[in-house]
């Protein structure tokens, strides 16, 4: 992987030497893309921290579902049975 990055850096350097007029626009595009990625990551982290109880509840549910694989199926059947008990269908 490191060798590929090394070749990529050399190729980009040679392209920058061959086409110096393209370097500022390319750097502008890369900086905007990087800023957008950072903004998205910070936004997701901020949302998760603002809604910490919801985030922790989802995380606990995922951990329980992973630890006990039969639980989601059991919960689904229990949900269907409880809805059927409350609102029976008429034939």
GROMACS elastic network, one bead per residue, 0.5 to 0.9 nm:
[ bonds ]
;  ai    aj funct       b0    kb
    1     4     6  0.52099   500
    1     5     6  0.64104   500
    1     6     6  0.86751   500
    2     5     6  0.51048   500
    2     6     6  0.61488   500
    2     7     6  0.87292   500
    3     7     6  0.62742   500
    3     8     6  0.85610   500
    4     7     6  0.51303   500
    4     8     6  0.60942   500
    4     9     6  0.85946   500
    5     9     6  0.60816   500
    5    10     6  0.85940   500
    6     9     6  0.51669   500
    6    10     6  0.63316   500
    6    11     6  0.86681   500
    7    10     6  0.50811   500
    7    11     6  0.60763   500
    7    12     6  0.85590   500
    8    11     6  0.50540   500
    8    12     6  0.60912   500
    8    13     6  0.84709   500
    9    12     6  0.51773   500
    9    13     6  0.60807   500
    9    14     6  0.86261   500
   10    13     6  0.50115   500
   10    14     6  0.61581   500
   10    15     6  0.85744   500
   11    14     6  0.51542   500
   11    15     6  0.61559   500
   11    16     6  0.85773   500
   12    15     6  0.50093   500
   12    16     6  0.60858   500
   12    17     6  0.86240   500
   13    16     6  0.50452   500
   13    17     6  0.62906   500
   13    18     6  0.86449   500
   14    17     6  0.50558   500
   14    18     6  0.61212   500
   14    19     6  0.85687   500
   15    19     6  0.59324   500
   15    20     6  0.80087   500
   15    23     6  0.88841   500
   16    19     6  0.52335   500
   16    20     6  0.52756   500
   16    21     6  0.83144   500
   16    22     6  0.73798   500
   16    23     6  0.60786   500
   17    20     6  0.56813   500
   19    22     6  0.57487   500
   19    23     6  0.72490   500
   20    23     6  0.54871   500
   20    24     6  0.81632   500
   21    24     6  0.69286   500
   21    25     6  0.81270   500
   22    25     6  0.57427   500
   22    26     6  0.62008   500
   22    27     6  0.86790   500
   23    26     6  0.52309   500
   23    27     6  0.60931   500
   23    28     6  0.85956   500
   24    27     6  0.51388   500
   24    28     6  0.61264   500
   24    29     6  0.87133   500
   25    29     6  0.62448   500
   25    30     6  0.86301   500
   26    29     6  0.51567   500
   26    30     6  0.61750   500
   26    31     6  0.85555   500
   27    30     6  0.50339   500
   27    31     6  0.59823   500
   27    32     6  0.85205   500
   28    31     6  0.51666   500
   28    32     6  0.61935   500
   28    33     6  0.86159   500
   29    32     6  0.51912   500
   29    33     6  0.61693   500
   29    34     6  0.85745   500
   30    33     6  0.50770   500
   30    34     6  0.60493   500
   30    35     6  0.85063   500
   31    34     6  0.50388   500
   31    35     6  0.60418   500
   31    36     6  0.85460   500
   32    35     6  0.50374   500
   32    36     6  0.61234   500
   32    37     6  0.86272   500
   33    36     6  0.51107   500
   33    37     6  0.62362   500
   33    38     6  0.86708   500
   34    37     6  0.51258   500
   34    38     6  0.61899   500
   34    39     6  0.85364   500
   35    38     6  0.51297   500
   35    39     6  0.60461   500
   35    40     6  0.85921   500
   36    39     6  0.50264   500
   36    40     6  0.61649   500
   36    41     6  0.86801   500
   37    40     6  0.51307   500
   37    41     6  0.62665   500
   37    42     6  0.86275   500
   38    41     6  0.51532   500
   38    42     6  0.60947   500
   38    43     6  0.84324   500
   39    42     6  0.51492   500
   39    43     6  0.59693   500
   39    44     6  0.86386   500
   40    43     6  0.50112   500
   40    44     6  0.62343   500
   40    45     6  0.86234   500
   41    44     6  0.52444   500
   41    45     6  0.62068   500
   41    46     6  0.85038   500
   42    45     6  0.50964   500
   42    46     6  0.59356   500
   42    47     6  0.85018   500
   43    46     6  0.50244   500
   43    47     6  0.60855   500
   43    48     6  0.85617   500
   44    47     6  0.51148   500
   44    48     6  0.61414   500
   44    49     6  0.86064   500
   45    48     6  0.51124   500
   45    49     6  0.61766   500
   45    50     6  0.85608   500
   46    49     6  0.51493   500
   46    50     6  0.60450   500
   46    51     6  0.85444   500
   47    50     6  0.50487   500
   47    51     6  0.60964   500
   47    52     6  0.82934   500
   48    51     6  0.51921   500
   48    52     6  0.56796   500
   48    53     6  0.88981   500
   48    54     6  0.81603   500
   48    55     6  0.60192   500
   48    56     6  0.89921   500
   49    53     6  0.87376   500
   49    55     6  0.79960   500
   50    53     6  0.86685   500
   51    54     6  0.55153   500
   51    55     6  0.61757   500
   51    56     6  0.86898   500
   52    56     6  0.59821   500
   52    57     6  0.84346   500
   53    56     6  0.51511   500
   53    57     6  0.60577   500
   53    58     6  0.86240   500
   54    57     6  0.50683   500
   54    58     6  0.62215   500
   54    59     6  0.85874   500
   55    58     6  0.52403   500
   55    59     6  0.61778   500
   55    60     6  0.86282   500
   56    60     6  0.60121   500
   56    61     6  0.84834   500
   57    60     6  0.51055   500
   57    61     6  0.61419   500
   57    62     6  0.86374   500
   58    61     6  0.50719   500
   58    62     6  0.62018   500
   58    63     6  0.86454   500
   59    62     6  0.51385   500
   59    63     6  0.61937   500
   59    64     6  0.86137   500
   60    63     6  0.51012   500
   60    64     6  0.61037   500
   60    65     6  0.85051   500
   61    64     6  0.51266   500
   61    65     6  0.60321   500
   61    66     6  0.85107   500
   62    65     6  0.50698   500
   62    66     6  0.61311   500
   62    67     6  0.85901   500
   63    66     6  0.50879   500
   63    67     6  0.60804   500
   63    68     6  0.85129   500
   64    67     6  0.50036   500
   64    68     6  0.58792   500
   64    69     6  0.81038   500
   64    71     6  0.79831   500
   65    68     6  0.52793   500
   65    69     6  0.55024   500
   65    70     6  0.77365   500
   65    71     6  0.62747   500
   65    72     6  0.64746   500
   66    69     6  0.57039   500
   68    71     6  0.57439   500
   68    72     6  0.84046   500
   69    72     6  0.69031   500
   69    73     6  0.81376   500
   70    73     6  0.55662   500
   70    74     6  0.62814   500
   70    75     6  0.87468   500
   71    75     6  0.59867   500
   71    76     6  0.84804   500
   72    75     6  0.50356   500
   72    76     6  0.60682   500
   72    77     6  0.86454   500
   73    76     6  0.50544   500
   73    77     6  0.62837   500
   73    78     6  0.86002   500
   74    77     6  0.51847   500
   74    78     6  0.61099   500
   74    79     6  0.85358   500
   75    79     6  0.59924   500
   75    80     6  0.85926   500
   76    79     6  0.50676   500
   76    80     6  0.62607   500
   76    81     6  0.86044   500
   77    80     6  0.51409   500
   77    81     6  0.61052   500
   77    82     6  0.85588   500
   78    81     6  0.50550   500
   78    82     6  0.60384   500
   78    83     6  0.85540   500
   79    82     6  0.51712   500
   79    83     6  0.61733   500
   79    84     6  0.85177   500
   80    83     6  0.52249   500
   80    84     6  0.60691   500
   80    85     6  0.85828   500
   81    84     6  0.50275   500
   81    85     6  0.61013   500
   81    86     6  0.86918   500
   82    85     6  0.50521   500
   82    86     6  0.62590   500
   82    87     6  0.85366   500
   83    86     6  0.52017   500
   83    87     6  0.58832   500
   83    88     6  0.77290   500
   84    87     6  0.52834   500
   84    88     6  0.50219   500
   84    89     6  0.73813   500
   85    88     6  0.59269   500
